[in-house]
Structures are given as C-alpha cells and as structure tokens.
Amino acid sequence: MASLCLSLAVAAVVCSTSLGIKPNETIAEYLAKYGIEAEEHFVDTDDGYILGAFRMPHPGAPVVLFQHGILSSAWCWIDNDPLIAPAFQVYNMGYDVWLTNSRGNTYSLAHKTLHPRFSKTFWNFSFADMARHDVPSNVDYILRVTGKSSLSFVAHSQGTTQFLAAMTDAAMKTKLEEKVNLFVALAPVAYLSHQSSILIHALTKYQLGDVLQKLWPFGFLTWDSLSTVADWFCKVTFGVVCKTGVDLVCGHSVEDTAAAITNISAHFPAGTSVKSLVHFQQLSNHAGKFQDYDYGERENLLIYGSASPPSFNLSQAAHIPTAFFIGERDDLGDPVDAAFAISQLPASTVKYQRLYPDYSHITWIAGTWAAFQAWFPDFQELLRTHNPIAHSADVNSRSTEQFV
C-alpha cells in the first residue's frame, strides 16, 4: 500500500526486534512479548458508555494519555516497530502510559443500558459527544487511579478533533487547564476545507450519509462488516472506492513503512458510527467552520435553539500548552486547515508548531526510522518541559535498548 523509502540496511537494524501483530492477538498478549504487563481498565462516561483503556504501567511516574483517531484503536500507538512506536518509547522514557479508546470502537462497545447490536441510540454520536463525555471521563479516571494531579494528552487525527472541541467547552475549560499539562496534536483535524480524503470525498460527492445511516445503523466499518462495506462502496462509487484500508481515510507517503501499515491493518478499521463520518463530511462542506453536528434547520432549532449548529470557538479555548505536528502530505489534516486552526487559538496557548515535509496523516504512527528521528526528539523535549520525570536523562539512555 505504501511506498518504501527505507533501505535494506536500516530495515535490518530497526525492524529486527519487531515480532509482528496478528489479527487475533490482544494488546495484553502483544505487550507481554516485550515484558510489559498491561492492565485493562474500563471507564464510565457520564452518558452511560463504558470505554476500554490499556495501561503500560509505571506507577508513581508522570502520566501520558494517548488518544487514537477515527476508525482506529489503542493499537495504533504500538503498531510500528517498538523502537519507533510512540507508546513504547514514551513508556521506555519512564512515563505511566495509558491508551484510551473512543466510544464505538472494538474496545468500547459497552453501555450501562444500551446494546450496540440492537440500539440505534448507542450509535448516535460523533466527535462532539466524545469531546463532551469521553475526554473528561478518561482524564478524570486516569488521574483518580494514578493519584496524579495532571497528565499530558497526546492525540492523533480525530483524537485531536475531540480535544480541541473539549477545550472550547465553557463547563470544562477550567478543569482541563488544571488537569492537562500538555496537549500534543499529531495530524490535527478541525477545519476540513482543504481535505482530500478519498472516503470523505466519496461521502460528499455521492451524498451517501443518509443511505449509510439506513444500511449500517448499528456501527460502521466494524471488523465483521468489512467485506460487505467494501463491496457496497465499490458499486455505488463506480469503482472509485473498493478497499477499506488506511489509504481510504487518510492516504500515505514515502515516509510510511509497509511493515507498520501491515500491522495497522491487523486491527483497522476498528469501527465507529456513521454519524462520526458524516460530521467530518459536514465540516468539509462548510468551509472555514469547526462546529457541532448539523441536524438541519428544524432539528437544530429544537436541539441547539438556533438554525445553525454552534461553533467550537477556538479563540476561547482553554489555555493549555499545545503543540502541533503537521504533515505536509496529510490528506485529512491538510496543512492549510491546520494553520488556520492554529491562527484561531490564543497565541499564548501554542507552544510548538512545525510542518514536516512528506509526512502523511499516519507517519507519526507508521513512519520510517528517519521520520521518527525527525519528530520524536521535539516531542520528548515537550514532555520533559511540561510534564517532567525524575532522572529523565538516565531513563532515556535506555530508550533504544529495552526492546532489543
């Protein structure tokens, strides 16, 4: 799927410790291969969802929360070779690492009263609901379990969307400012005026939202529906969309490795609601707007009290130190849209922003050794500055050795 730019010599060194990921393998089983005894946790949200989370434990150490993107799962942070997979390396620095999962994916299919196979209400959510409920629930649960007062929130793709939206929520702003010491946005997504995602483009061009809602009211692109969805898309788009891999959602580049993408595909896509994808389609249609879900004028009046959905006003966002890592060849989180999002935030909030040549939407989780070496040191420095760990220099000296 991806072009390879990794030389055979480098690949032999970098990939020599990677054991590969099997579709039937659990996260706990995979991490155990590297001597990590993962913990599985369940987070209750205030609207009844039960979210799965995995901990790579370093009790007592500063906490880093990793939140995946759309159609993905906690796997994405450990899919690459352990020497260059973000979660492995942050754990190896000495941090207490938590891998959270969005409602509706493989690990978050439980609810206190609703059943995902029979309840359409269960699937009535988009990133806006994740922002209002999943973000604060995950943060509060992890801080309660660890006994820490704050954590770093590292997000990819839709993970950044939900946290940016959460930062604008008046009811949450002060609490997030107290509880999140750093927000790192990898492949940030807010405005979608310039996106070129094959999937979002197809949804828009062929006006598929309503049809998808009727055909897949109980979850979309779940593992057991892949072949059916792929066949249907291939027919209705006249052959434009016939595969359901990461390329469909966000593209790839020469900085991504085939081995990592193969690992990703073992558990991707992990499922979501049709409404989640339609919300992104809406943002693409409404150029220059980052706003709540649009139900149409009549329903908007009933739900929001206005004909149009309310905007997520980034100029009023919580004052949390924020870093943006942007890929030049990101089909979903286009650099122009990312730059506009940055311009809307309070200037004092943005502590770091950089455009990385040739990086795709997934290079941060599927990139080459060279790509990792270009971005990860800056990320490490941000963690050390805003969420320092005792004796970080001593811990980091082992960062390329523990998984050899």
Disulfide bonds with the S-S distance in Angstrom:
Cys234-Cys242 1.90
